[in-house]
């Protein structure tokens, strides 16, 4: 006779923790989340490239230990991506773009610490919810995701495009024009059906299209630097309080974000389950939903703390969701999960409906380690908030060249091509012109992200 489902789940979770708390697994879990945090801070590198580089090193490890470390890099990068988005307006990875909208504005107002703190707290809560979802509802959700066909994915992306109404700022017309430009940029490259090149102007580098990371770094970071170079307001970029208390979110701010925590956790996990949907879509939708239900929607984009909590939560919860189709159906939903799928196959596992039943140590050890890893990330990131915030005390004549340097390195590291650096300059000038003409940048990025998939 089979036991009660609740007891089975509890026994399985206890098995997972017995695996995850072994000294070797704890060490490599910490190594994974630490490396992931660094990867998230450095723009352009990204979890797929890092996991691919480190994959050969894991062949000598126990397979459960190896997957725990690689998964730690994956969700650790989601934490790190918020740091440069908030402090420097440089998105560490694609899903961190939405964090720039309010996080950077909070930094400009001297509230960088609160933004970093709420990002860490929201990521921890959403990561915990995501782990619970992976543990309890993975198989039925995976079967539901299989029912999504091209029409449903198109409708989901159309919903994402509809979020432009919440990113419009002062002018809906300018937002729609920016969205159309983003959709046009998404058509650059090789047509999927006819194999004809479009808008490549004879450059073979554009045959694969415009890289999203290069475009977003240029529009947000380089454009911001160019716009700020026109001002001569003192030698310090932002005012930062020296008191620890003012560098962390207050209880009132945490309470104000309670719906944002729920919103980001649920939206991120559900969209993450859908193969190919991506954390960028979930971040935009979560941000739009948060603004739609807010009592002060007009303040979004000016430094609202809920505008940081919602997308950061969706960003982290999406990671757990994306592991659902990978582990239960053997379907990768992103570049990172495709590499994890290849790793599992190389190690002799067969991801699919029988993986959990045939390899309970692997699955439940991974689930338990993700919860432990989220705790590690919270402990690792919150004490560093005051240290990160002090970056903004650096004089502007030092900080601006540093931002440009990080941006150039990030753009070059995408595909080790100088052409991407020139594209960075083009999008930086475009971002500067958009600021001068008061065009919102987020709708253009939204169109670029969703246009290709549509």
N, C-alpha and C positions, 0 to 999 in steps of 0.2 A: 504493500500500500504506500501511496505517496503521502508525504507529510503536508501540513497546511502550507499554502504559499507564503504566508508571513514568516513562518519558521524557516522555510527553505531560503528565503531572501536573507534572513538574519544569519543563518548558518553560512551561507555563501559569502556574506559581507565579512563575517568573522574570519573565514578562510582567506579572504582578500587581505585583511589587515595583518594576519599572521605572515603572509608573504611580503607585504609592503614594508613592515617594520624591521625586517632583517637588516643588519648593518650595511651590507653591500647595496641593497635596494634603496635604503635611505640615502646613502652617499651619492649614488648615481641619479636618484631623483633630484637631490639638491643640485648636483652638477648640471642636470638638464634644465631646471628652472632658472638657474643662475646664467647659464649660457643663453637661454631664451630671452632673458631680460636684456642682456647686452645686445643680442641680435635685434630685438625690438627697438632699442634706442638708436642703433646704427641704420639709417635709411638706406634702402636699396638691396641689402643682403637678403633678408627675409628668411622665414623658417624653412621653405623648400630647399634653398641653396645650402643652408647650414646642415640640415639633416642629411642631404645627399653627400656633403663633404665628410661628415662624421660616420656615415653608415659603415664603411669598411672597418672602422675602429671597434664596432660593436660585435663583430663576428666571433671574437674571442670571449665575449661576455655570455652569461646565461641569457637565453632568449627573452625571458620575462624581464630580467634586469635591463636588457637593451631596449625593449619597447617602452619600459617605464621612463628611461632617460630620454628617448626620442620624443615621446609624448610631452615630457616636461619642457623640452625646447619649444614645442608647438604652442602650448598654452602660456608658457613663460613669455614668449615674444609678444603676446597680446597685452601683457602688463607693460612691458618696456616701451611699446609703441606710443603710449600716451605721454611719456616724459618729454620727448622733443616736440611733440605736437603742442603741448601746453606751454613749454618754456620758450621755444624758438619758432613756432609755427611751421615746423618741419615734420610732416607725418612719417613716422618710423616705418609703417607698412600701410597697405591700402585702406584697411578698416579704420585706421586712426585719423583719416581725413576729417570725419565728422567732429571729432574731439577738438580739432583746431578752431571750429566756429565759436565756441564759447570758452573753451579752455584757455586759448591764447588771450582772449579779451580779459579773462580773469587775471591772467599774469600781468597784463598791462595796468590793471587796477591795483596791483600789489597783493593779489590773492592767489598767487601761483601755488603756495603751499596747500591751501584749501582745495584747489583743483586737483593737485596731485594726490592728496589724501582721499578725496571722494572717489577718484578714479580707482585707487587701490581697494577701497572698501566695496565699491560697486562690483569690481571684478571678482573679489572674493565671494560676495553673496551670490552673484550670477554663476560663478564657477561651481559653487556648492549645489545650487539648484540644477545646474547642468549635469553634475555627477549623479544626483538623485534620479534625474530623468534617464540617464544612461543605464542606471541600475534597475529601474522599475519598469520603464515603458519602452525600452529599446525595440524588442521584436515587433509589437503591434504598430509602433510608429514607422518602423522600416517598411512594413507591408503597406501602410498608408502612402508612404513616399513613392512606392513603385507605381501607384495609380496616377502620378503626375506625368503628363505627356507634354509635348510642345505647346499645345494651347494653354494649359495651366501655367507653364513656366512663363509664357508670354504675358498672361494676365498678371502674374506676380510681378514681373518687371514693369508692366504698365502701372501697377500700383506704386512701385518704387518711383517711377517718373512723376506720378501724381503728387509725390512728396515735395515737388518744386513749389507748390503753393505755400508750403511752410518755410521755404528757404528764400522766398522772394525778396525780403527786406522791404524797401520803400516802394519799389516799382515792380508790379507783376509783369509788365511788358518787357522790361530789361531782363528779368529772370527767365522768361520764355525764350527770348533771343539768345541768352547765354546757353540755355538747354539745347536749343537747335544747333548752336555752334559745337557743343559737346557731341551731339549725335552725328554731326558731319565729321568730326575728328574720328569718331568710332568707325566710319566707313573706310578710312584710309587703310590700305593693305590689299591682300589678295581675296577676291570674292570666293566664298566657300563653294558655290555651285558651278560657276563658269571658269574658275581659276584665272580670271583676268585681274590685272592689277588696277587699283583705283587710287588716284591722287597721290601716286608715289613720286612723280616727277623724275623718273629714271633712277631713283635711289633704291638700291636693293635692300638697304637697312629698313626701309618702310614696308617691305613686303609682308612682314608679320604684324603690321599696324603700329600705332603709337603706344609706347609703354605707359601704363597708367601711373606708375611710381614717378617716372621722369616728369610727366605732365603735372602731377599734383605738387611735387616739390618745387617745380618752377613757378607755378601759379601762386602757391601759398607762401613759400619761404623767400625765394628770390624776388618775387613781386613786392613782398612786404619790406624787404631790405631796401630796394630801389625807392619805394615810396617814402620810407623814413629818412633816407639820405637827404631829402629836401628840407628837413627840419633841423634846427640848430638849438634845440632846447636842452642845454646843459650837457654834462659829460657822463651822466648816469642814465641808463636806459629806462629802468623802472625803479620805483621805490619799494623796498622790501623791509618789512618790520623785523627787528632783531629778536622779538619775543616769540618763544616757542608756541605759546598758546594761540597766537594770531596766525601761525603758519599751518594750522590744522583746521579742518572744518568744525564748526560749532555743533552742539547738539541740535539747535534749531535748524541748521542747514541739513544735517543728516535726516531729521524728521521730515523736512520738506522734500527730500528725495525718496521717501518710502515708496511712492507709486513708481518712480523711475526705476527703482531696484526690481520691482515686480515686472514692469513693462520690459526692461532690457533682458531680464532672465528668461521670460517666456518667449518673447519675440525671437531672441537670438537662438534659443534651443530649437524651436519649431522650424525656423527657416534653415538652421544648420543641418537639420535632418534631410532636407531636400538636396539631393546631389546636384552640385553645380550652382546652387543659389548664391553662396558666398557670404562672408561676414560683412562685406561692404554694404550689400543690400539690407541686411538685418540692422546695421547701424543707422542707415538713413531712415528706414521705416520706423525704428524705435524712436529716433530723434523727432521725426514728424508726428508720431503718435503722442509723444510727450508734450510737444508744443500745442497739439490740437486740444488736449484736455487741460492745459495749464490755465490758471486764472490770470496770468500776465503773459500771453503769447507774444505781445509786442516787444518784450524784453529779450527774447531769444536772439542770440547772435551778438548780444552786447555784454555777455559775461554772466549768464545764468547757470547756477551750479547744477540744476537738473539737466541742462543741456550737455553736461559732461557725464553725469551718472548714467543716463539712459543708453547712449551709444557705447560707453565702455562696458556696461553690463552685457549688452547684446553681443559685443565683440568677443567677450570671454565665454559666454554661454554657448555661442555658436560653435566653439571648438569641441565641446562635448557632443553637441548635436551632430557635427560632421563625422564623428566616430561611430555613430549608430549605423548608417548604411555600410560603412567600411567593415565593421566587425560582424554584423548580422546578415549582410547580403553580399559582401565582397565587392561593393561598388564604391570607388573613391569619388568624393564630391569636390576635390580641390587638388592643386598640385602637391600640397603637403601630404594629404591622405593617399595620393597615388604612390608616393615614395614609401609611405608606411605599408601600403599593400604589397609593393614589390619586396620590401624587407620581410614581411610575414611569409610570403611565398618562398623566398630564398631560405628561410629558416625551416621550411617544411610544413608550415601551417596552411590550412585551407580556409580563408575567411568565408563565412557563409552561415546559413541557419544552424549548422551543427558545431560551430566554433565554440560557443559557450558551453555546450554539453560535453564536447570532447576535450576541451582544454580549460577547465574551470580555474585552474591556478593562474593561467595567463590573463583571462578576462577579469576575474575578480581581484587579482593582484593589481592590474592596471587601474581598475575603478577605485580601489582603496588608495593607491598611490596618488591619484589625481586629487583626491580630497586632501591628503597630506601635503602634496605639492602646493595647493592653493593656500594652505596655512603657512607654509614656508615663504611663499611669495608675499603674503601680507606682512609677516614678521620682517622680511627682507626689505620691503619697500617703504613701509610707514616710517621707520627710523631714518631713512634716507631723504625723506621729504624736506627737512630743513636744509640739508646739504645741497640737494638739487636746486632749491629755491635761491640759494646764494649765487647761483650762476648769473642770475639777473642783476647782481650788484656789479658785474663786470662792465667797465666803461664801453660806450657804444663803439668807439674806434677799435676796440679789441673784439667785441662780440659780433659785430657785423661781418668782418672778414672770416671769423670762425664759422658763422652760419653759412656763408658762401662756400667755405672750404668743405664743410660737412655735406652740403648739397651737391657739390661737384663730385666728391668721392662716392656719395650715394648713387648719383646718376650713372657714373662710370661703372660701378660694381654690378649694375643690373645685367649688362651683357658684355662688359669690358670693351666698350666701344666709345671712341671719341665723338662719334656722331650723336650719341645720347647726350653728351655734354653740350654740343651745339643746340640740340633740341631743348635742353634745360634752359639755355639762354633765351631761346625763342619764347618758351612758355613763361619765363621770368618777365620778359618785356610785355607779353600779353597780359600777365597778371598786373603789372604796373599800369598799363593803359586802362584795364578794367577798373582799377581803384580810382584812377583819375576821373573816369567817366561815371563812377558810381554804379558799376555793374557787379552783381554778386558773383563770386567765384564758384560757390558750391553747386549751383545748377549745371554749370559747364562740366564739372567733374562728374556729377551724377549722370549726365548724358553720355559721357565718355565711358563710364563703367558699364552702364546698362545697354548702350547701343549695340555693342558687339554681340552680346548674348541674344538680344531681340532679333 
